[in-house]
Amino acid sequence: MTERAGFIGLGNMGGRMARRLVEGGVTVHGFDLDPTTAAAVGAQAHPSASDVLAQSDVVFLSLPDSGVVERVVLQDERFLAGLRAGMTIVDLSTAAPASTQRIAAALAERSAAYIDAGISGGAAAAERGTLTLMVGGDAEALERTRPLMDRFAAKIVHMGASGAGHSTKLLNNFLNAISLSATAEVMVGAKRAGLDLHKVLDVLNASSGVNFATLNRFPHIVEGDYLEGGLTNALMMKDVVLYVEHLQELGVVSLNAPGPLSSFGLANALGYRDAISNTVVDAIGDVSGGIRLHDGA
């Protein structure tokens, strides 16, 4: 197992995963547009992505979208020139599978491996090292990098060829968006109806309406804890759009996309764009008479 790892993108998720590597004794070379983040997680700071590449055998990417990934990997001539045979680039971003496949093909021409590793679990799981990874690409490259990924993931599943990991991630994130936005609407309705929200959640979690949001999000939200540090409304909207585009490419109709598109679009329009996506419930509350689920808001 290599002990020279690079991390490009040290935000909410990338920073936490990089810190897990550092705490496990791995030397991490890092780059982020915010130059203070590398030192904050214990990584050695570098001025560019290509400089990180030069010092690493495995490089992890944790970036906002495919456009940014392509600018780093394909459009930076220094990065492309710095690729070495046998290197592995692991894309932990939520990205378009078609873009992922193009990048993987370009790197294969340079005898480097590119694997897509969609992540699930959020900031709390990244902190604990209990993320789930859904991986696409070369199985041997996955096994070479698995000892590093084991430091921040509790479950790693090889989903298939290049793009399969990112495809699975988009499918999962859409269900996450559905459950969060639908539960937010239901809880605002419950508040307006004068119901005890703790009892509502207790009933939902013992009934057919149970989902990740009722189990893990709203017991905190009703107490005023929005679980800061996770996916923003802007990024959730981006993921839902990517999902719709992916299904269009597959020739599958998306009949259920209007709900989360409307909900997170509303949140973005009302000023919650950069707030954690759990605040979608406040956006729905705003247009429903200023409702908040918790006291003191």
N, C-alpha and C positions, 0 to 999 in steps of 0.2 A: 504494500500500500504506500502510495506517495504521501509525503508529509508536506509537500509544497502545493498549497491550494490558493487559487485566486478567487476574489469575489467582486463582481462588478454590479453595483447597485446595493447600497447599504441602508435602505429605508426601513420602514416598519418591519417588514418580513426579512429582507436580506440581512439587515443588521443583527437581528436575533439569531438567524441561522449561522452567520459568520461567528458570532460570539460563542455559540455551541462548539464550533470547530476549535476556536482558540482555547476554550476551557478544557477541551479534550487533548490539548498538547500539540495541535496542528499549527504550523506557521502559515498565517493567512496574509496574502498580499491583497490590498483593497483599493478600489477607486469608486468615488461617488462625486456627483456634482457639488455636494456639500463637503468641503475638504475636512471638516471636523469629525465626520462620522467614523472614519477608519480608526482613529485613535480611541474614540469612544467605545468601540467594541473590541479593542485590543489587536486590531490588524495593523500591518505595516502600510502606511499611506503611500500611494503613487499618484503622479500627476495625470495619468491617462490610462485608458483600458489597455492599450498596447504595451505599456510598461508593466502592468499586472501580468499580461500574457507572457512576457519575457522571463518572469520570475517563477512561473507556475507550470505544473504538469497537468493539473485539472483546473478549469476555470468555471465558476458558477456565475450565471447571469440571473439577476432578480430585477427586472426592468418593467416599465409600465405597459408596454404593448409591442406588437410586432414591428411597428415603424421604428421605434427606438432600438430594438434588437438588431434590425437590419442595418441601421446607421452605424452601430458599434461593430458588427461582425463582417458585413459585406461591403460597406461603403468607406470604411477606414482602411486605406491602403497599408498603413503601418501594421494594423491588426492582421490583415490577410498575409502580409509578408512574414509576420512573426510566427505564424502557425508552424508547428513541427510535427513530423510523422509520429503517430502514436499518442498525440495529445487528445484529450477529451474535453469538450465544451458541454456543460450541462445547463440547459435553459429552464430555470424555475419560474419563468414568467407565465402569465396567462396570455397566450398568443394564438394567432390564426394557424391552424394546422397546415394550410397550403404554403404559408410563408416558412413554417418550420421545415417542411419537406424540401423547399428550395435551398435553404441554408444548409441542411444536412448533405444535399447532393454537392453543393459547392465545396464544403469542407472535405467530403470524401475524395474529391479530386486532388486534394492536398494531403491525403492519407491521415486525416484527422477525423475523429468521431464527434458527432453532434447528437446528443440525446435530449429529448424533451421530457421534463419531469414536472407535471402539474402538481401543485401542492394544495392540501386541504387541511383545515384545522385552525387557521387564524393565528393571530399574534400569541395567544396564550399557549397554544400547542407548540409554536416555534420556540417560545421561552422554555418550555419543559422538555423539548426534544421529542415530542410525540406526534409530529406531523404524519399525514398519509401522503405518499408520493405515487402518482400514476405515471408510468414511464413508457415512452416510445423510443424506438431506435435499436441500435445494435446491442444484442444481449450480452456479448462479451465486454463491451464498453461499460454497460451497467454493472457487471460484476466487478470490474476493476475499480469503479468509483463507489460501490456499495459501502465499503468500510467507512468512507467519509460521510456518506449520506445517512448511515446508521446513527451518526452522532446527533442528527436533528430530526430524524424520522423514526417512528415506531413501526410503520407498515410501508413496504415498498413493493409495488406490483408492476411487473412488466406487462404492458397492455398489448404490445405488438410492434409493428414497424414504425418508422419515423412518422410523427404526427399523431400517433394513437394516444399518447399521453395527454397532449394538448386537446385532442378531441374529447377525451373522457373528462378532462377538467371543465371544458365548456358545458358539457351536459350536466355535470354536477353543480356548477355555479348557477345554471339556470334554475334548477330545482331549489337551490338556496335562495335565489332571488324571489321565486314564487312563494316559498314558505314565509320568508321575512315580510314581504309586502302584503301578502294576504292576511297574515297574523296581525300585522300592524293595523290594518283596516278593521279586523274583527275586534281588536282590543279597544280601539277608539269607539267602536259601536257599543262595546260593553260598558265603557266609561259613561257614554251618553245615556245609556239605559239605566244607569245608577247601580250597576252590579258590583259586587265585591270582586276586584280583579284577581286577588289571590285565590278565591274560590273558583273563579272562571278558569284560571290556569290549572287548578287541581282537577277540575272536571275534564278539561280538554286533554290533559296528559293521561287520563284514564279512559279516554274515548277515542273515536275514530278520527278526530281532528288533530291528534298529537303529531308534532313534527319537531325538527331541530330547533326552530325558533321558540316554540312553546316550552320546550324542555330546557334550553340553554341560554336563550336571550331574554325573554320577557320576564322571567322571575327576577332578573337584575334591573331591567328597564323600569318596572313598576316601582322600584325602590329609588329611582333616579340615577342608577348606574348604567351608563350606555356602553360599558366595556370598551373604552377608548383604545385606539391602537390598531384597529382592524381596517378592513376594506372601506373606502370612502364611497359616498353616493355616486361620485363621478366615475370611479372605477367599477362599481357595480353596474352602472348604466353601460359602460364600455363592454363589460363582459356579456351582458344580455344582447347587445348589438352584434358582438362577435358570434354568439350562439345562433342568432337568426341568420346571419350571413353564412355560417357553416352549414346550417340545415338547407339553405337555398342551394348551396353547392352540391349537397347530397341529394337534392330533389325531394326533400321532406318538407311538408307544410308545417308551419308553426302556428297553431291555433291559439295558444295560450300566452304568447308573448305580449299582447297589448296590456295586460295587467301590470307586470313589473316595469314595462317601458313607461307607462303612464305614471306609476308611483315614483320611480326614481327620477323620471323627467321632472315631475312636480318638485321633488326635493331639490334638484339642481336649480330649478328656476326660482325657488323661494330662498336661495342663499345657503343651502346646506351642502353645496357641491363638495367641499373639502372636509366635511364632517363625516364621522363614521356612519356607515349605511344604516345602523340601527335608528338613527334620527329620522329615517323615513316616516316613522310613526308621528313625529312632531310636525312634519310637513302635512301629513293627512289631517292631523289635529288642527293645524292652522286654518285650513279651509273648511273645517267642520265646527267652527265657532271658538277656536282658540283652546282646544282641549289638550290637556297633558295628563298622562297616566299617573303621575306621581304628585304628591303634595309639595308645595313650596316652589313650584315652577312659575 
